[in-house]
Amino acid sequence: MAEARAVARYVRVPPRKARLVIDLIRGRNINEALTAVRFTKKHAAQIIEKVLRSALANAQHNHGVRDVDRLFVREVFVDQGPMLKRFQPRAMGRVNMIRHRTSHITIVLAEH
C-alpha cells in the first residue's frame, strides 16, 4: 500500500501548541492515536483528530485498505503557516503588534 496522507492548511492554532498534541500520536496504532487525541484537553486536539480521521478515510477510499487495525501513524508534523498581524493601541501613541500564528498539519499513515 502507498502511504495515505491528509493535510490541513492555514489552521488557526500556533504550531508550538499543536506539536504538544502531535507528539502524543507519533508512531502509534491508528486506534491508539484516535483515543489519545479524543481525550486530550487541548484545542488543537480537535483539529488533529479531524485530520487523522481524514487520513484514515483516504487510506480506505484511495488505497483500498480493508484492515484498519494494521494502520499506524508513520509520519506527523506541523509547519508554520502565515501569521495574521494585528495592532493593539498602547499609551502615548504607541502600538503593540499581535501575531496570530497559523499551522499546516500533515499526517501520514502506513500499514505494518
C-alpha positions in Angstrom: 0.0 0.0 0.0 1.1 3.5 -0.7 1.0 5.9 2.2 -2.2 7.7 2.9 -1.9 11.3 3.9 -4.0 14.2 5.0 -3.0 17.9 5.2 -4.9 20.7 7.0 -3.5 24.1 6.0 -3.9 27.6 7.5 -5.3 26.2 10.8 -5.7 28.9 13.5 -3.6 27.1 16.1 0.0 28.1 16.9 2.5 25.4 15.8 4.1 25.2 19.2 0.7 24.3 20.8 -0.2 21.8 18.0 3.1 20.0 18.4 2.2 19.2 22.0 -0.7 17.1 20.8 1.2 15.8 17.7 3.9 14.2 19.9 1.3 12.1 21.6 0.3 10.2 18.4 3.6 9.8 16.5 4.3 6.2 15.7 1.1 4.8 17.4 -1.5 2.5 16.0 -4.5 4.3 14.5 -6.9 3.2 17.2 -4.5 4.3 20.0 -3.9 7.6 18.2 -7.6 8.3 17.9 -8.2 7.5 21.6 -5.3 9.7 22.7 -6.5 12.6 20.7 -10.1 12.2 21.7 -9.3 12.5 25.4 -6.7 15.3 25.2 -7.9 18.6 26.6 -6.3 20.9 24.1 -8.0 22.9 21.4 -5.5 21.6 18.8 -6.6 18.0 19.6 -10.0 18.5 17.9 -8.3 19.7 14.7 -5.7 17.0 14.7 -8.5 14.4 15.3 -10.2 15.7 12.2 -7.0 15.4 10.1 -6.4 11.9 11.5 -9.9 10.8 10.5 -9.4 12.3 7.1 -6.1 10.3 6.6 -8.0 7.2 7.7 -10.7 7.8 5.1 -8.1 8.5 2.4 -6.5 5.1 3.2 -9.8 3.3 2.9 -11.1 5.1 -0.2 -8.0 5.9 -2.2 -5.8 2.9 -1.4 -8.4 0.3 -0.6 -7.3 -0.6 2.9 -9.6 -3.2 4.4 -7.9 -4.0 7.7 -7.9 -0.6 9.5 -6.2 -2.1 12.6 -3.0 -2.6 10.7 -2.5 1.1 10.1 -0.2 3.3 12.2 0.9 6.9 12.2 4.1 6.8 10.2 4.8 10.4 10.0 3.2 13.5 11.5 4.5 17.1 11.6 3.4 20.7 12.0 4.8 23.5 9.9 4.3 27.2 10.5 1.8 28.9 8.2 1.5 32.7 7.6 1.0 35.0 10.5 -2.0 37.3 10.8 -0.7 40.6 12.1 -2.9 42.8 14.2 -2.1 46.0 16.1 -3.2 47.0 19.6 -3.0 50.6 20.6 -0.9 51.5 23.7 -0.2 54.6 25.7 1.4 57.7 24.3 0.6 56.9 20.7 2.5 53.6 20.6 1.3 50.3 19.3 1.9 46.6 20.1 1.8 44.0 17.3 -0.2 40.9 17.9 0.8 37.9 15.8 -1.9 35.2 15.3 0.1 32.2 14.2 -1.3 29.5 11.9 -0.2 26.0 11.2 0.0 23.4 8.4 -0.7 19.9 9.9 0.3 16.8 7.9 -0.4 13.2 8.9 0.9 10.1 7.0 -0.5 6.6 7.7 1.1 3.3 6.6 0.5 -0.4 7.1 2.5 -2.6 9.4 
